[in-house]
Structures are given as C-alpha cells and as structure tokens.
Amino acid sequence: MNNRLILKNKRFIEEAILFFEWCLTLVGMGITDFSPEKSHYYWTFLVFIFAIISIGLGWSREESLEKLFKRLVIRQLIHWGATLLTVSGVYILLSTGRLNYESTGLVIELIIGFSLFLDGRDLGWRVSLLGVLVGITAILAACIEEYIWVILMAFIFIFIISHYLENKRRDIKLKYVCKK
C-alpha cells in the first residue's frame, strides 16, 4: 500500500511540474507581446529551465548512474541545446525584420511545444501531451483574440483524459501483476 501512495504522489508531482511548464510558456507569450526586448532573455532562460526539469524527471526514473549520464543527461543537453539554437534563430529573423514580435512569440511557442513533444519519447507520454497542448495554445492564440478561456478548457479536458488513461493503465498493470 505504501508503494501505491508513493506512485500517486510521484504522478501528482510530475503533473504539477508539467502544469508549471505550461504556465511558463503562457507567461513567455505575454512577455513577448508586452515587453519584446526582454522576451529573448526569458525564452533563453526558459529553455535552460526546461532542460533542468527534463533531466530531473528522467533522473527519477533511471536506476543506474552510468545510464543516467550516458543516456539521459547527454541526450537532454543535446535536445534542449538544439532548441536553444532554434529559438536564437527566430530572434535573428526578428532582428532582420522577417518576423514581428507577435509572430515571434507564437513561433517560439510552437518550437517549445515541438521540443516537449519529442522529449516525451524519453520522459513519457505526459510530456508529449504537454507538447501538444503548448502547440495548440500557440495556434489558438493566433486564431482567437480571447484565447485564455479556450486554452483553459482544453487544459481541463486534457487533464481529465490524462487522469483517466493513467488510472486505466495502472489498473491493467495491477491485474497483470496479480495474475503472476
């Protein structure tokens, strides 16, 4: 019973971290719209934060330190380093006049969403789902003027589906363990 409580708490902590990441991306869109000069620093900082969070989430799943360094840390640093280069490339396009500030925020939001989606390959389907949510957020922000309510409803919908699927997966796993 104690292991079940630990798993529930671990899942809750992961979901809270993912929700926090999503909120940080929304703040980034706002900063890009209202304070474009400072947004480059924010997005750069955010990529570093996401890299640290990804390493932390992966660390909680790895058994050996050798695997941790070889497989997780190097892979995550390469992954988020490439994301940082891409974000910097967007700001180069902005400085040359190819993009405006509103478009820059949306493009970076899509890049972060795609990076999170791909990061789910190593960290689990919830991270991929967060990437999809971040991408949908960017698209909704581009299409709908008052998008925060639509985003909030989408988040609640995805949270309910995520919770349902995780409970179903856990029940199937318990049935399989009980049969042995």
Rosetta silent file (secondary structure, phi, psi, omega in degrees, C-alpha in Angstrom):
SEQUENCE: MNNRLILKNKRFIEEAILFFEWCLTLVGMGITDFSPEKSHYYWTFLVFIFAIISIGLGWSREESLEKLFKRLVIRQLIHWGATLLTVSGVYILLSTGRLNYESTGLVIELIIGFSLFLDGRDLGWRVSLLGVLVGITAILAACIEEYIWVILMAFIFIFIISHYLENKRRDIKLKYVCKK
SCORE:     score description
SCORE:     0.000 S_00000001
   1 L     0.000  -35.205  179.599    0.000    0.000    0.000 S_00000001
   2 H   -63.850  -39.502  178.142    2.907    2.334    0.758 S_00000001
   3 H   -63.406  -36.402  179.343    4.291    1.865   -2.781 S_00000001
   4 H   -64.645  -39.743  178.436    0.918    2.808   -4.222 S_00000001
   5 H   -66.411  -40.115  178.429    0.924    6.067   -2.235 S_00000001
   6 H   -63.099  -43.524  178.910    4.464    6.850   -3.411 S_00000001
   7 H   -63.109  -40.205  178.642    3.446    6.254   -7.044 S_00000001
   8 H   -64.536  -43.122  179.308    0.391    8.504   -6.645 S_00000001
   9 H   -65.963  -39.958  178.982    2.491   11.271   -5.097 S_00000001
  10 H   -62.824  -43.115  179.234    5.146   10.913   -7.801 S_00000001
  11 H   -64.812  -40.590  178.459    2.494   11.168  -10.507 S_00000001
  12 H   -63.189  -42.676  179.406    0.954   14.226   -8.834 S_00000001
  13 H   -63.589  -43.656  177.607    4.371   15.907   -8.616 S_00000001
  14 H   -60.385  -43.684  179.685    5.046   15.174  -12.301 S_00000001
  15 H   -65.524  -38.007  177.624    1.670   16.613  -13.289 S_00000001
  16 H   -64.813  -40.669  178.320    2.286   19.710  -11.167 S_00000001
  17 H   -64.479  -42.842 -179.983    5.681   20.210  -12.821 S_00000001
  18 H   -65.965  -38.792  176.020    4.161   19.827  -16.283 S_00000001
  19 H   -63.042  -40.647  177.356    1.396   22.307  -15.420 S_00000001
  20 H   -61.218  -42.429  177.699    4.090   24.710  -14.199 S_00000001
  21 H   -61.403  -43.323  179.625    5.942   24.331  -17.506 S_00000001
  22 H   -61.903  -43.031  178.910    2.763   25.082  -19.428 S_00000001
  23 H   -62.349  -39.216  178.482    2.154   28.206  -17.338 S_00000001
  24 H   -62.090  -36.633  178.203    5.727   29.359  -18.016 S_00000001
  25 H   -68.545  -35.713  177.292    5.130   29.123  -21.772 S_00000001
  26 H   -66.303  -40.154  176.909    1.971   31.234  -21.435 S_00000001
  27 H   -61.387  -40.017  179.079    3.925   33.838  -19.484 S_00000001
  28 H   -61.045  -40.041  177.099    6.502   33.826  -22.281 S_00000001
  29 H   -63.096  -41.191  178.758    3.858   34.621  -24.869 S_00000001
  30 H   -65.260  -42.549  179.069    2.685   37.521  -22.731 S_00000001
  31 H   -63.309  -40.233  179.854    6.203   38.838  -22.221 S_00000001
  32 H   -63.824  -35.840  179.168    6.869   38.650  -25.958 S_00000001
  33 H   -74.337  -40.346 -171.594    3.727   40.701  -26.646 S_00000001
  34 H   -97.815  -26.482 -179.986    4.200   43.320  -23.903 S_00000001
  35 L  -139.868   71.964 -172.928    7.971   43.566  -23.474 S_00000001
  36 H   -58.288  -32.974 -178.131    9.581   42.315  -26.666 S_00000001
  37 H   -65.139  -34.894 -177.698   13.097   43.462  -25.743 S_00000001
  38 H   -88.818  -10.462 -174.762   13.186   41.275  -22.634 S_00000001
  39 H   -65.735  -32.052  179.208   11.479   38.279  -24.188 S_00000001
  40 H   -60.496  -42.318  178.424   14.704   36.891  -25.666 S_00000001
  41 H   -65.368  -40.638 -179.673   16.179   36.594  -22.178 S_00000001
  42 H   -63.073  -48.399 -177.450   13.031   34.974  -20.866 S_00000001
  43 H   -65.544  -37.425  176.951   12.835   32.335  -23.612 S_00000001
  44 H   -63.014  -47.000  177.629   16.548   31.552  -23.273 S_00000001
  45 H   -60.194  -41.017 -178.492   16.139   31.171  -19.521 S_00000001
  46 H   -63.911  -39.269  177.922   13.041   29.031  -20.071 S_00000001
  47 H   -62.584  -41.197  176.568   14.901   26.600  -22.334 S_00000001
  48 H   -62.874  -42.437  178.815   17.522   26.158  -19.599 S_00000001
  49 H   -62.405  -44.273  179.366   14.782   25.598  -17.006 S_00000001
  50 H   -63.954  -36.056  176.939   13.065   23.017  -19.229 S_00000001
  51 H   -63.742  -43.906  179.213   16.375   21.206  -19.717 S_00000001
  52 H   -64.593  -43.230  178.877   16.880   21.031  -15.947 S_00000001
  53 H   -62.835  -43.004 -179.869   13.301   19.865  -15.394 S_00000001
  54 H   -63.341  -41.739  177.219   13.656   17.198  -18.084 S_00000001
  55 H   -64.148  -40.698  178.473   16.866   15.901  -16.551 S_00000001
  56 H   -64.311  -43.296  178.591   15.176   15.860  -13.152 S_00000001
  57 H   -64.945  -40.418  178.538   12.133   13.969  -14.418 S_00000001
  58 H   -69.227  -35.583 -179.423   14.335   11.459  -16.200 S_00000001
  59 H   -61.110  -37.873 -178.394   16.607   11.096  -13.194 S_00000001
  60 L   -67.376  -13.146 -178.245   13.695    9.946  -11.056 S_00000001
  61 L  -104.216  -19.535 -175.179   13.174    7.030  -13.462 S_00000001
  62 L   -82.289  145.913 -179.193   16.751    5.836  -14.030 S_00000001
  63 L   -93.910  -43.087 -174.520   18.255    3.052  -11.970 S_00000001
  64 L  -110.930  148.649 -179.380   21.990    3.335  -12.622 S_00000001
  65 H   -69.034  -31.366  178.872   24.215    6.397  -12.672 S_00000001
  66 H   -63.826  -46.690  177.118   26.004    5.218  -15.814 S_00000001
  67 H   -62.979  -38.385 -178.134   22.739    5.105  -17.743 S_00000001
  68 H   -57.962  -49.115 -176.981   21.760    8.410  -16.223 S_00000001
  69 H   -72.987  -49.494 -175.467   24.744   10.252  -17.595 S_00000001
  70 H   -65.395  -49.812 -170.295   25.124    8.497  -20.936 S_00000001
  71 H   -86.688  -41.187 -170.715   21.533    8.158  -21.911 S_00000001
  72 H   -93.642  -57.956 -171.615   19.718   10.942  -20.157 S_00000001
  73 H   -63.878  -49.677 -179.314   21.936   13.925  -19.431 S_00000001
  74 H   -63.082  -43.173  179.641   23.815   13.996  -22.736 S_00000001
  75 H   -62.191  -43.599 -179.515   20.633   13.358  -24.715 S_00000001
  76 H   -67.936  -39.242  178.892   18.731   16.087  -22.886 S_00000001
  77 H   -64.795  -39.478  176.742   21.571   18.595  -23.250 S_00000001
  78 H   -66.144  -45.063 -178.411   21.737   17.953  -26.990 S_00000001
  79 H   -59.644  -54.116 -176.225   17.942   18.125  -27.297 S_00000001
  80 H   -76.288  -24.426  172.368   17.488   21.381  -25.395 S_00000001
  81 H   -64.045  -42.273  176.653   20.704   22.832  -26.857 S_00000001
  82 H   -64.270  -37.871  177.016   19.197   22.387  -30.325 S_00000001
  83 H   -63.415  -42.556  179.043   16.008   24.024  -29.067 S_00000001
  84 H   -62.675  -41.541  177.112   18.030   26.960  -27.764 S_00000001
  85 H   -62.603  -39.884  179.313   19.765   27.347  -31.136 S_00000001
  86 H   -66.093  -43.312  177.266   16.401   27.297  -32.898 S_00000001
  87 H   -61.443  -41.939  177.435   14.964   29.930  -30.544 S_00000001
  88 H   -62.794  -37.020  176.581   18.055   32.072  -31.156 S_00000001
  89 H   -62.284  -37.626  177.412   17.492   31.633  -34.896 S_00000001
  90 H   -63.790  -39.950  178.845   13.976   33.003  -34.513 S_00000001
  91 H   -69.972  -28.000  172.596   15.381   36.075  -32.801 S_00000001
  92 H   -65.737  -42.403  176.194   17.834   36.525  -35.674 S_00000001
  93 H   -61.921  -36.945  177.460   14.845   36.515  -38.032 S_00000001
  94 H   -64.520  -44.340 -176.813   13.178   39.085  -35.779 S_00000001
  95 H   -68.567  -25.035  177.882   16.238   41.357  -35.809 S_00000001
  96 L   -86.630   -3.335  177.383   16.405   41.241  -39.614 S_00000001
  97 L    90.264    6.174 -179.924   12.770   42.290  -39.871 S_00000001
  98 L   -76.623  -23.820  179.084   11.443   38.975  -41.196 S_00000001
  99 L  -127.679  154.153  170.031    9.201   38.490  -38.143 S_00000001
 100 L  -101.267  174.713 -174.110    7.261   40.828  -35.862 S_00000001
 101 H   -66.064  -39.288  178.969    7.063   40.445  -32.085 S_00000001
 102 H   -62.636  -45.117  179.078    3.630   38.786  -32.039 S_00000001
 103 H   -65.447  -36.230 -179.825    4.702   36.194  -34.593 S_00000001
 104 H   -59.558  -46.475  179.055    7.957   35.612  -32.732 S_00000001
 105 H   -60.689  -41.616 -179.795    6.132   34.609  -29.559 S_00000001
 106 H   -68.051  -41.266  179.426    3.879   32.221  -31.462 S_00000001
 107 H   -64.981  -42.810  179.387    6.749   30.646  -33.390 S_00000001
 108 H   -65.514  -38.363  176.702    8.772   30.132  -30.204 S_00000001
 109 H   -59.936  -42.240  176.720    5.719   28.644  -28.512 S_00000001
 110 H   -64.450  -40.549  178.375    5.450   26.146  -31.392 S_00000001
 111 H   -62.780  -45.571  179.177    9.162   25.339  -31.121 S_00000001
 112 H   -63.463  -42.325  177.952    8.869   24.722  -27.372 S_00000001
 113 H   -60.398  -43.927  178.884    5.755   22.585  -27.943 S_00000001
 114 H   -65.050  -41.132  178.400    7.544   20.501  -30.559 S_00000001
 115 H   -63.528  -41.659  177.151   10.575   20.097  -28.300 S_00000001
 116 H   -64.731  -41.352  178.556    8.376   18.970  -25.424 S_00000001
 117 H   -58.686  -47.300  179.242    6.551   16.565  -27.719 S_00000001
 118 H   -67.631  -32.155  178.544    9.842   14.993  -28.812 S_00000001
 119 H   -66.328  -24.308  176.928   11.097   14.964  -25.224 S_00000001
 120 H   -62.108  -20.994  176.156    8.147   12.731  -24.388 S_00000001
 121 H   -58.357  -37.207 -179.343    9.991    9.975  -26.255 S_00000001
 122 H   -96.208  -29.575 -170.450   12.359    9.762  -23.285 S_00000001
 123 H  -107.731   -5.897  176.959   10.189   11.044  -20.457 S_00000001
 124 L   115.937  164.016 -173.069    6.760    9.585  -21.122 S_00000001
 125 H   -66.273  -25.252  179.696    3.527   10.320  -22.854 S_00000001
 126 H   -64.458  -38.205  179.303    2.517   13.095  -20.452 S_00000001
 127 H   -66.960  -40.650  175.715    5.404   15.247  -21.642 S_00000001
 128 H   -62.114  -40.547  178.026    4.369   14.615  -25.253 S_00000001
 129 H   -63.020  -38.755  175.577    0.812   15.556  -24.331 S_00000001
 130 H   -62.308  -41.161  177.543    2.118   18.781  -22.815 S_00000001
 131 H   -59.627  -41.332  177.073    3.941   19.490  -26.072 S_00000001
 132 H   -63.488  -43.398  179.960    0.692   19.057  -27.975 S_00000001
 133 H   -62.711  -41.844  178.882   -1.073   21.380  -25.523 S_00000001
 134 H   -64.387  -41.918  177.489    1.630   24.037  -25.904 S_00000001
 135 H   -63.552  -43.704  177.342    1.382   23.791  -29.702 S_00000001
 136 H   -62.339  -37.869  177.749   -2.419   24.035  -29.592 S_00000001
 137 H   -58.899  -44.851  179.618   -2.058   27.045  -27.301 S_00000001
 138 H   -63.360  -42.894 -178.918    0.074   28.821  -29.897 S_00000001
 139 H   -66.536  -42.805  178.326   -2.378   28.029  -32.692 S_00000001
 140 H   -64.243  -38.736  179.361   -5.374   29.133  -30.622 S_00000001
 141 H   -63.205  -33.067  179.412   -3.597   32.347  -29.648 S_00000001
 142 H   -74.714  -31.104 -173.109   -3.074   33.093  -33.331 S_00000001
 143 H   -95.096  -30.745 -172.303   -6.694   32.362  -34.278 S_00000001
 144 L  -120.211  131.918 -177.594   -8.741   33.604  -31.341 S_00000001
 145 L   -66.218  -51.015  179.358   -8.458   37.035  -29.735 S_00000001
 146 L  -100.471   76.078 -170.682   -9.610   35.979  -26.251 S_00000001
 147 L   -87.358  -12.096 -173.167   -7.889   32.610  -26.211 S_00000001
 148 H   -62.692  -36.471 -179.755   -7.252   32.137  -22.489 S_00000001
 149 H   -70.608  -38.364  177.867  -10.701   30.608  -21.838 S_00000001
 150 H   -65.759  -41.628  179.090  -10.381   28.199  -24.728 S_00000001
 151 H   -63.932  -42.364  179.353   -6.909   27.202  -23.533 S_00000001
 152 H   -62.493  -41.947  177.320   -8.189   26.675  -20.001 S_00000001
 153 H   -65.524  -40.383  177.898  -10.988   24.418  -21.256 S_00000001
 154 H   -63.159  -40.750  178.748   -8.530   22.482  -23.425 S_00000001
 155 H   -63.237  -45.210  179.803   -6.237   22.022  -20.434 S_00000001
 156 H   -61.864  -42.692  178.196   -9.061   20.748  -18.241 S_00000001
 157 H   -60.653  -47.879 -179.655  -10.145   18.353  -21.000 S_00000001
 158 H   -65.979  -37.152  177.692   -6.608   17.036  -21.483 S_00000001
 159 H   -62.877  -43.622  179.815   -6.109   16.725  -17.714 S_00000001
 160 H   -64.114  -44.521  178.347   -9.278   14.628  -17.378 S_00000001
 161 H   -63.163  -43.345  179.547   -8.265   12.371  -20.279 S_00000001
 162 H   -60.904  -45.042  179.937   -4.743   12.047  -18.876 S_00000001
 163 H   -63.551  -44.082  178.996   -6.056   11.140  -15.439 S_00000001
 164 H   -62.404  -47.952 -178.909   -8.480    8.586  -16.884 S_00000001
 165 H   -64.491  -37.678  178.916   -5.852    6.949  -19.104 S_00000001
 166 H   -67.432  -40.860  177.286   -3.321    6.776  -16.276 S_00000001
 167 H   -64.362  -40.802  178.607   -5.841    5.138  -13.942 S_00000001
 168 H   -64.677  -42.642  178.370   -6.780    2.646  -16.649 S_00000001
 169 H   -62.802  -40.857  179.785   -3.091    1.875  -17.344 S_00000001
 170 H   -66.333  -40.296  178.253   -2.428    1.399  -13.633 S_00000001
 171 H   -64.127  -41.346  177.903   -5.418   -0.947  -13.264 S_00000001
 172 H   -64.256  -40.252  179.492   -4.246   -3.060  -16.202 S_00000001
 173 H   -65.050  -41.344  178.465   -0.757   -3.188  -14.713 S_00000001
 174 H   -64.616  -40.036  177.585   -2.162   -4.270  -11.325 S_00000001
 175 H   -63.566  -39.554  179.218   -4.237   -7.029  -12.937 S_00000001
 176 H   -65.925  -41.997  179.281   -1.155   -8.265  -14.783 S_00000001
 177 H   -66.695  -39.616 -179.847    0.911   -8.268  -11.561 S_00000001
 178 H   -66.931  -31.476  178.707   -1.851  -10.064   -9.632 S_00000001
 179 H   -67.319  -31.575  179.508   -2.036  -12.831  -12.263 S_00000001
 180 L   -73.513    0.000    0.000    1.627  -13.644  -11.741 S_00000001
